[in-house]
Amino acid sequence: MIMVRAIVRPDKKEVVLDELSSAGFHAATVVDVVGRGKQKGIKFGDVIYDEIPKSLIMLVINDEDKEDVLDVIIRHAKTGDEGAFGDGKIFISSTDEVYTVSSGVAGL
């Protein structure tokens, strides 16, 4: 199993979640976050905004579903055809174990 953490623009959150669900990936955790990327924030005149609002979408999936999930997120979180700075990042990490709290059962 792997955990996918996708940081996306807030206006892309709902479409990414809808498309993940349409692709069969219904379970996700979403958190509104702030941060900055390589560009160190956005500068308007003399004011620098270095805490840019984003949405963090987290889901745990089976290893074999990684490419499908990545494809959905990248296609629907991207701004325009080419994408733009600030579209986000996707982090993949292994997940050794998963348990359902109510039943104590292991696995997805």
Secondary structure in CASP SS format (residue, H / E / C, confidence):
PFRMAT SS
TARGET T0000
AUTHOR 0000-0000-0000
METHOD secondary structure of the structure
MODEL  1
M C 1.00
I E 1.00
M E 1.00
V E 1.00
R E 1.00
A E 1.00
I E 1.00
V E 1.00
R C 1.00
P H 1.00
D H 1.00
K H 1.00
K H 1.00
E H 1.00
V H 1.00
V H 1.00
L H 1.00
D H 1.00
E H 1.00
L H 1.00
S H 1.00
S H 1.00
A C 1.00
G C 1.00
F C 1.00
H C 1.00
A C 1.00
A C 1.00
T E 1.00
V E 1.00
V E 1.00
D E 1.00
V E 1.00
V E 1.00
G E 1.00
R C 1.00
G C 1.00
K C 1.00
Q C 1.00
K C 1.00
G C 1.00
I E 1.00
K E 1.00
F E 1.00
G C 1.00
D C 1.00
V E 1.00
I E 1.00
Y E 1.00
D C 1.00
E C 1.00
I E 1.00
P E 1.00
K E 1.00
S E 1.00
L E 1.00
I E 1.00
M E 1.00
L E 1.00
V E 1.00
I E 1.00
N C 1.00
D H 1.00
E H 1.00
D H 1.00
K H 1.00
E H 1.00
D H 1.00
V H 1.00
L H 1.00
D H 1.00
V H 1.00
I H 1.00
I H 1.00
R H 1.00
H H 1.00
A H 1.00
K C 1.00
T C 1.00
G C 1.00
D C 1.00
E C 1.00
G C 1.00
A C 1.00
F C 1.00
G C 1.00
D C 1.00
G E 1.00
K E 1.00
I E 1.00
F E 1.00
I E 1.00
S E 1.00
S E 1.00
T C 1.00
D C 1.00
E C 1.00
V C 1.00
Y E 1.00
T C 1.00
V C 1.00
S C 1.00
S C 1.00
G C 1.00
V C 1.00
A E 1.00
G C 1.00
L C 1.00
END
